[in-house]
Amino acid sequence: MTTPHKLHQTLPMLAASPNKDEVDKRARLVKRYNCLVGKPGKITCTIQKQFLMGFMNKHEVESLRSVYECVIAAMESAIRLHSTDSAQQ
């Protein structure tokens, strides 16, 4: 059995607790992502909850934020392109 001291050494470093502004930014990002991509599955929901609660280390938070921003930008660009193409036809 793992002793409490060894267990503590195996736990991941968590990002500092996010302040209200950071929590709001993350919530808006997740909401926009879900709006564009669709209803998240069970695993995606779990990851989003961890992202929103800050239950990730700072590198994971920044990496996931970058993925969300990239997907949102790509989807919005595709929507604009599609609406431009539709208007020209």
DAJO-V298771 format. One record per residue. N is the residue number from 1. RES is the residue in three letters. OMEGA is omega in whole degrees, -180 to 180 (* if undefined). NEAR is the number of other C-alpha atoms within 10 Angstrom. D_LAST is the distance of its C-alpha to the last C-alpha in Angstrom with 1 decimal. Layout:
<<N | RES | OMEGA | NEAR | D_LAST> <N | RES | OMEGA | NEAR | D_LAST>>
This chain:
<<1 | MET | -180 | 5 | 68.5> <2 | THR | 178 | 8 | 66.7> <3 | THR | 180 | 7 | 68.7> <4 | PRO | -180 | 9 | 67.1> <5 | HIS | 179 | 8 | 67.4> <6 | LYS | 178 | 10 | 65.7> <7 | LEU | 179 | 10 | 63.0> <8 | HIS | -179 | 10 | 62.2> <9 | GLN | -177 | 9 | 61.8> <10 | THR | -180 | 10 | 59.2> <11 | LEU | -180 | 8 | 56.9> <12 | PRO | 174 | 10 | 53.8> <13 | MET | 180 | 11 | 53.8> <14 | LEU | 175 | 14 | 51.6> <15 | ALA | 177 | 14 | 49.6> <16 | ALA | 180 | 11 | 51.3> <17 | SER | -177 | 12 | 50.6> <18 | PRO | 176 | 14 | 47.4> <19 | ASN | -176 | 9 | 47.8> <20 | LYS | 179 | 9 | 45.9> <21 | ASP | 179 | 9 | 43.2> <22 | GLU | 178 | 13 | 42.6> <23 | VAL | 179 | 16 | 42.5> <24 | ASP | 178 | 13 | 40.0> <25 | LYS | 179 | 13 | 37.7> <26 | ARG | -180 | 21 | 38.0> <27 | ALA | 178 | 17 | 37.3> <28 | ARG | 180 | 12 | 34.1> <29 | LEU | 180 | 17 | 32.9> <30 | VAL | 180 | 21 | 33.7> <31 | LYS | 180 | 14 | 32.1> <32 | ARG | 178 | 15 | 28.8> <33 | TYR | -179 | 21 | 29.0> <34 | ASN | 178 | 15 | 29.7> <35 | CYS | -178 | 12 | 26.9> <36 | LEU | -173 | 14 | 24.3> <37 | VAL | -179 | 12 | 26.0> <38 | GLY | -177 | 10 | 27.6> <39 | LYS | -179 | 11 | 31.2> <40 | PRO | 175 | 14 | 33.5> <41 | GLY | -175 | 8 | 36.0> <42 | LYS | -178 | 9 | 39.8> <43 | ILE | 179 | 9 | 40.2> <44 | THR | 177 | 11 | 37.3> <45 | CYS | -180 | 14 | 38.8> <46 | THR | 179 | 12 | 42.2> <47 | ILE | 179 | 15 | 40.9> <48 | GLN | 178 | 19 | 39.0> <49 | LYS | 178 | 14 | 42.3> <50 | GLN | 178 | 13 | 44.2> <51 | PHE | -178 | 21 | 41.8> <52 | LEU | -179 | 20 | 42.0> <53 | MET | -178 | 14 | 45.8> <54 | GLY | -179 | 21 | 46.3> <55 | PHE | 178 | 20 | 48.0> <56 | MET | 175 | 20 | 46.9> <57 | ASN | -172 | 14 | 48.3> <58 | LYS | 179 | 14 | 46.6> <59 | HIS | 177 | 11 | 45.1> <60 | GLU | 179 | 15 | 43.5> <61 | VAL | -179 | 19 | 42.2> <62 | GLU | 178 | 13 | 40.6> <63 | SER | -180 | 11 | 39.2> <64 | LEU | 176 | 16 | 37.6> <65 | ARG | 179 | 16 | 36.3> <66 | SER | 178 | 12 | 34.7> <67 | VAL | 178 | 13 | 33.1> <68 | TYR | -179 | 18 | 31.7> <69 | GLU | 180 | 16 | 30.4> <70 | CYS | -180 | 13 | 28.7> <71 | VAL | 179 | 14 | 27.0> <72 | ILE | 180 | 20 | 25.9> <73 | ALA | 179 | 13 | 24.5> <74 | ALA | 180 | 12 | 22.7> <75 | MET | 179 | 15 | 21.2> <76 | GLU | 177 | 13 | 20.2> <77 | SER | 179 | 12 | 18.6> <78 | ALA | 179 | 12 | 16.6> <79 | ILE | 178 | 13 | 15.6> <80 | ARG | 180 | 12 | 14.5> <81 | LEU | 179 | 12 | 12.6> <82 | HIS | -180 | 12 | 10.8> <83 | SER | 176 | 11 | 10.1> <84 | THR | 178 | 11 | 8.9> <85 | ASP | 180 | 10 | 6.5> <86 | SER | -179 | 9 | 5.4> <87 | ALA | -178 | 8 | 5.6> <88 | GLN | -178 | 7 | 3.8> <89 | GLN | * | 5 | 0.0>>
